[in-house]
Amino acid sequence: PVMAELNRRNAVVHVHPTAANCCRNLSYGVAPGSMEYGTDTTRAIVNVCFSGDAAMFPNIRFIWSHAGGSLPFLASRIDRGSRNAVDRLPNGFLNAAGQFYYDTAGAANRGALVSLLELVQTDHVLFGTDFPPGGTIQAMAEALRTLNLFNESDLRAIERDNVVRLIPRLQNSLA
C-alpha cells in the first residue's frame, strides 16, 4: 500500500542507507559506514527491482545515495540474474536501475562516478553531500570539478537543473 500511494503521488523518494543488522559488528578495520552503506544501498536497489516494485510503480522517482553504492560496479553481474525475473523486470535490471537517480554524496571520486556513468547519463546524477561528515558543499562541488569528468553544462545539471526538474518548487530557492 505504501508503494501504491507513493506511485499515485508521483513521489520523489530519497533513500539513505545504514548498516544492515547482519553486518553492524563485523570487524574489518573501518566503521560500518565506510563499507556497509554502499552495500546496503545496493541491496535496497536490487530489492526494489527484483521485487517487481520498480516495474509496478513506475511513477516513484527514487534517488539513491552515494552514487548507488557498489551497484554501478556490480550492475552487469546483477543484470545476468534478471533473465530469470522477466515477470518482475520485463526490460531487465539495467533498464530498471537506469531509471533511478543517484546523488554524489560520498562519491566524488573517479572510480565511483565513472562506474555510475556507465549506468546512467548525467541527467540522472544529483549533487549531494553527507555534510557535516562528508565535507562542505563547496568542497564537494570543487571535488566534482577537479575530476574533469563533466563539462560546465553537466556540472550545472548535476548541481541544480536535475533536481529542479524532479522537484520544480526548488526553482526559486536554487536560483
N, C-alpha and C positions, 0 to 999 in steps of 0.2 A: 504493500500500500504506500509506503514512503516513496519508493521509486516512481510509482504511478503518479503520485501527486507532484513530485519534482518535475516529471516529464510534462504533466499538464501545465505547469507554471513556466515551462521553458527555463528552468533554473540553471544558474551557474553555480557549480559545486566545487569548492577548493578543498583538496584533500591533502592533509599533512600527516606524515607517518609518526609512528612511535616504535619502540622496540617490542616485538611480539613476546607474549608470556614465555614461549619456548626458549627465547634467546636472550632474555634480560641478564642472566647471570653467567653467560659464557665469559670466560676469562682469556682474551687473546691480546691484551695489552692496550686496547683503546676503549673509550666509552662506547656504549651501545649506539649512540647517535652517529658515530663515525662510520659504522658499517651496517648496522641493523636498520637504520631509517631507509636507506636505499633499497634494501632487501624487502622491507615491509611495504614500501611503495610498489615495488614490482609485484609482490603477492596480491596487493589490492587491485592493481590494474588487470592482472590475469584473472582474478576472481570476477570482476565486473564484466570482463569479456566472455570468459568461458561459462559463466552462469547464464548467459544469454541476456543479461540486463542491458548491455551496450546496444544490442540489436532491438530489444523490445522497447527501450526507452530512448530513442534517438534524439529527443529534444533536450535531454540533460547535457549541458556542456561542462565536462569535467576539466578541472585544472589540477594537474599533478605536480607536487613539489619536486625540487632538486633534479630537474631535467628528466624526471621519470625514474630516478634511482638507477638500478642496474638493468632496467628494462631495455633501453636502446641497444646496449651491448648484447643482450640475450634475445632480442626480438625475432631474429630469423630462426633461432633454435625453438623458441616457443611457437612460432608460426607453424612449424612442421607438425606440432601436436594438434593444430586446429583442423587438420584434414579429417580427424575423427570427431569433429564437433560442428559439422556443417549445419545441423539443426539450430545451434546457438550462435554460430559465427558464419552466416551464409556467404560472406565475402572474405572470410579468412581473418586471422588475428591481426596481421599487419595493417589491413584496411581499418579495422576497428580501432587499433591503437593510434593510427594516423589521424583519426577524427578528434582526438583529445588535444588539450592544451597543456603546456609544460612550462613551469617557471624556472628561472635561473638561480634561485636561492641555493647556495652551497655548491653551485655547479659552474662557476666562472673559470673553467679550465678547458683546455683544448680537447682532451680525451672525452669528457662528458658531452660537450657541445657538438663535436664532430659526429659522435655516435647518434646524438639526438637528431641532427640534421640529415641523417640517413633515413630517419623515421618520419619526420615532418618538415614542412617548409617553414621559413621564418614567420609566416603569418600565424603559426600555432605556438610560438615561443613568446613568453611574457616575462617582463622584468620581475625579479623577486630577490629579496634578501632574507636572511634569518636574523635580522637586527634585533637585539644587540650582538648576540654571539657571532653572527655571520658577517659583521662589519657594517660600516655605514653605507647609505645609499650611494654616496659619492664614490666610495671605494669600489663598490660593486660595478657601478657604471664605468669607472676607469678600467677595471679588470676586463670587462667585456670589450672595451675599445682596444686594449693592448694585445688581445688575442689575434687581431686582424682577420677575423672570420666574417665580419659583417661590414657592409658599406654603410654610409650615413643614412640612407633610406631604410635599410634593415634595422639599424640601431633605433631610429625614430619609431619604427613599428614595434619593436620589442619593448622599448621604454615607455611608449604611450599609446600609439594608434591601435595595437591589437587589443588591449584591454578596453579601450573606449568602444571598439566595435562590439565587444562582448557585453559591456556594461555602459550603455550610452549616457547614463546620468553622470558619469565621471567626466564627461566632455569639458565642462567649465572648470572643475577643480583641478584638472591636469593641463590647463591652457598654458 
